[in-house]
Amino acid sequence: MEVHSAVSFISGCLTVLYVLVVLYFFRGWRRLASFTPETTVPKTKVSVIVAARNEAESIHFTLNDLLVQKYPKELMEIIVVDDHSTDRTVEVIGSYASQGVRLIQLNEDQPLNSYKKKAIERAIALATGQLIVTTDADCRMGSDWLYAIVNLYERDTYRMISSPVVFFEEKNVFEQMQTLEFLYLIGLGASTIGNEKPSTCNGANLAYEREAFYEVGGFKGIDDLASGDDELLLHKMAGRYPGQIGFLKSRAAIVYTHAKPTLTELIRQRKRWASKSTRYKDKSIVLLGVGIWIFNLSILLNVVAGIFNDEYLHTAIVQLIFKMLTELLFLIGVTRFMGRQSLLILLPLVSFFHILYIVYIGIAGNSGKYHWKGRMVR
């Protein structure tokens, strides 16, 4: 009984801590004002950079979307960097040369751990735009996407702007669950910017000044890690330019991409994302992540202990209820903004499996190597 009382007390403290953290995210999201682009004539030269590896089946959709942007053609360039593709990616990109799409091919003969950072770095060195905008080779966007980003940039002169990304065209419940969980992550990243404590962003929809990129040293110091071309760069920017990081809360700025079709691919992706956490210089972010991991671990341990003693199971159920209710409060606003409120019906399922995922990825993502894009990286 005494053991269970101690466990209940610790579990309760962890639950209260988690609830306060999610409420803090909720506050940050609410502090972000919705942005409606104004009718102005843009003046900023923009370089849109796409790093691609074996994307022959999808990159033409991305390029078509970029070519129909409602943005002055003389103020926009599209640079695609091929990262040693083994399919028809180069051929597909080359077919757009007459429409102004510029192709760069990496030719490193020595193995690297971060080919994507090298690709982006190479493109920025050759770019002529004042504002660098990155996206991925399997993404879709509306025709007002670039105009909305530049509109906010010219109004508020941010050094870096993070914009929303969402999964679409889900084929099954598994992919819909990923979408809801991913919305939580995107909302979390936006809320940290709203709280003026930037933590996460997504390179599929990221903009920053070319000058600022070089002023923070580019990817120097983080170029040995496969991931981090977005978050770790964000941390460098936030450290150098406090208060000059923005989140574009506008439907016009949403970039769409696809969920992973299999559990194996999902785990590989999330291990890649988690691998960069060991390089966070802001230890408060690390402590926050560790705290959330311990909270989820406590629920899992209480469930396991509940097999032998119902009291532990009751504790786990209470923790899970509070977890779901606070996440629901946060996700109502995020899903409404994205137009995906119907996904909230999956929250109980997502919230439960999220516990297993967090505990596993927290360990696996920070140890050993993993496969990504046909390569073994760390």
Secondary structure, 3 states (H helix, E strand, C coil): CHHHHHHHHHHHHHHHHHHHHHHHHHHHHHHCCCCCCCCCCCCCCEEEEEEECCCCCCHHHHHHHHHCCCCCHHHEEEEEEECCCCCCHHHHHHCCHHHCEEEEECCCCCCCCCHHHHHHHHHHHHCCCCEEEEEECCCEECCCHHHHHHHHHHHHCCCEEECCEEECCCCCHHHHHHHHHHHHHHHHHHHHHHCCCCCCCCHHHEEEEHHHHHHCCCCCCCCCCCCCCCHHHHHHHHHHCCCCEEECCCHHHCEEECCCCCHHHHHHHHHHHHHHHHHCCCHHHHHHHHHHHHHHHHHHHHHHHCCCCHHHHHHHHHHHHHHHHHHHHHHHHHHHHHCCHHHHHHHHHHHHHHHHHHHHHHHHCCCCCEEECCEEEC
